[in-house]
């Protein structure tokens, strides 16, 4: 069974589908940790303190993060994109993630009424679905996501001969103007 799944992910369609799962799970973990440190559960339960580090999310968020990762993986396959300087990759990839957050926000929160997130009280928000602060966070996180895309490409498809860089190299490249 594992060999069959491995073969599915090694073909072309797997290069697009696999990031859906990987980024979906990474996104869920990051969101739970973020909400735990943000203290968003405090007040829901009696005697729950900020030190409880209790976080939560919705399973529907797998699709938001998954499609964001899938979009970055597809963009990252385009030579004109991956040959750009990291600052431009960061801005283009971050913009793609922001657009995906807006699209899924409209679908899940406005059309279906799920209210998975609401940025109505945040500065410079659009329909309560995206806001300036979270948009900046998406842009800042994009080099990390590019690293994950590159690592998955290397680990599964041996796209590069050797694995040669660390996650922070993408951030250093921004300041080196590479």
C-alpha positions in Angstrom: 0.0 0.0 0.0 2.8 2.4 0.9 4.6 1.6 -2.3 1.4 2.4 -4.3 0.9 5.7 -2.6 4.6 6.5 -3.1 4.3 5.8 -6.8 1.2 8.0 -7.1 3.0 10.9 -5.5 6.1 10.4 -7.7 4.3 11.1 -11.0 3.3 14.6 -12.3 -0.1 14.7 -10.6 1.5 13.9 -7.3 3.7 17.0 -7.6 0.5 19.0 -7.5 -1.5 16.9 -5.1 1.2 16.2 -2.4 1.6 19.9 -1.4 -2.2 19.9 -0.7 -1.6 17.4 2.1 1.8 18.7 3.3 0.8 22.3 3.5 -2.6 21.5 4.8 -1.0 19.7 7.8 1.7 22.3 8.3 -0.9 25.1 8.2 -3.1 23.3 10.8 -0.1 23.0 13.1 1.0 26.6 12.7 -2.5 27.8 13.3 -3.0 25.8 16.4 0.3 27.0 17.8 -0.4 30.6 16.8 -3.8 30.6 18.4 -2.4 28.9 21.5 0.2 31.7 22.0 -2.4 34.4 21.0 -4.7 33.1 23.8 -7.8 32.9 21.6 -9.3 30.2 23.8 -9.0 32.2 27.0 -12.5 33.1 28.2 -14.2 30.1 26.5 -13.6 27.9 29.5 -13.7 28.7 33.2 -10.3 29.3 34.8 -8.5 28.9 31.5 -5.3 31.0 31.6 -3.0 32.2 28.9 -0.4 29.8 30.1 -2.6 26.9 29.1 -1.4 27.4 25.5 -4.7 25.9 24.3 -5.2 26.3 20.5 -7.8 25.3 18.0 -8.7 25.3 14.3 -11.1 23.8 11.8 -10.5 20.8 9.6 -11.7 23.0 6.7 -8.5 25.0 7.0 -6.6 22.1 5.5 -8.1 23.2 2.1 -7.1 26.8 2.6 -3.5 25.9 3.5 -3.4 23.0 1.1 -4.5 25.1 -1.9 -2.0 27.8 -0.9 0.8 25.3 -0.9 -0.4 23.8 -4.1 -0.4 27.3 -5.7 3.1 28.0 -4.5 4.3 24.6 -5.7 2.9 25.3 -9.2 4.3 28.8 -9.3 7.7 27.5 -8.1 7.8 25.2 -11.1 7.9 28.2 -13.5 11.5 29.1 -14.4 10.6 32.8 -14.6 9.5 32.7 -11.0 12.3 30.6 -9.4 14.9 32.6 -11.2 13.7 35.8 -9.7 15.4 37.4 -6.7 14.0 36.1 -3.4 12.3 39.4 -2.6 10.2 39.1 -5.7 9.4 35.5 -5.1 8.3 36.5 -1.6 6.0 39.2 -2.9 4.5 37.2 -5.7 4.0 34.1 -3.6 2.7 36.1 -0.7 0.2 37.8 -3.0 -1.0 34.4 -4.2 -1.5 33.3 -0.6 -3.4 36.4 0.2 -5.7 36.0 -2.8 -6.3 32.3 -1.8 -7.2 33.4 1.7 -9.7 36.0 0.3 -11.3 33.5 -2.1 -11.7 30.8 0.6 -12.8 33.4 3.1 -15.6 34.5 0.8 -16.6 30.8 0.1 -16.4 29.5 3.6 -17.3 32.5 5.7 -19.6 34.6 3.6 -21.3 32.0 1.3 -21.4 29.0 3.6 -21.6 30.9 6.9 -18.9 28.9 8.6 -17.1 31.9 10.2 -13.7 30.2 10.4 -12.0 33.6 10.8 -13.2 37.2 11.0 -10.8 40.1 10.6 -13.6 42.7 10.7 -12.0 44.4 13.8 -8.5 44.5 12.2 -6.9 47.4 10.6 -7.3 47.6 6.8 -9.4 44.5 6.3 -11.4 43.6 3.2 -14.8 42.2 4.0 -13.4 40.8 7.2 -11.6 38.0 5.2 -8.1 39.5 4.8 -6.3 42.2 6.7 -3.0 44.0 6.5 -1.4 42.3 9.5 -2.1 38.7 8.3 -1.2 39.7 4.7 2.3 40.8 5.9 2.6 37.5 7.9 1.8 35.5 4.7 4.5 37.5 2.8 7.1 36.9 5.5 6.3 33.2 5.7 6.6 32.7 1.9 10.4 32.0 1.9 9.7 29.2 4.4 7.0 27.7 2.2 9.3 28.0 -0.9 11.9 26.1 1.1 9.4 23.3 1.8 8.4 23.2 -1.9 12.1 22.8 -2.8 12.8 20.2 -0.1 9.8 18.1 -1.2 11.0 18.4 -4.8 14.4 17.2 -3.8 13.3 14.5 -1.4 10.7 12.9 -3.6 11.8 13.7 -7.2 15.5 14.4 -6.8 15.1 17.6 -8.8 18.5 18.8 -7.7 21.6 16.6 -7.5 22.3 17.4 -3.8 20.4 19.3 -1.1 22.5 22.3 -0.3 20.7 25.0 1.5 18.9 25.6 4.8 15.6 27.3 5.4 17.1 30.6 6.6 19.1 30.9 3.3 15.9 32.1 1.6 15.6 34.9 4.2 19.3 35.8 4.0 19.0 36.0 0.1 16.5 38.8 0.6 19.1 41.0 2.3 21.9 39.8 -0.1 19.6 41.0 -3.0 19.7 37.5 -4.6 
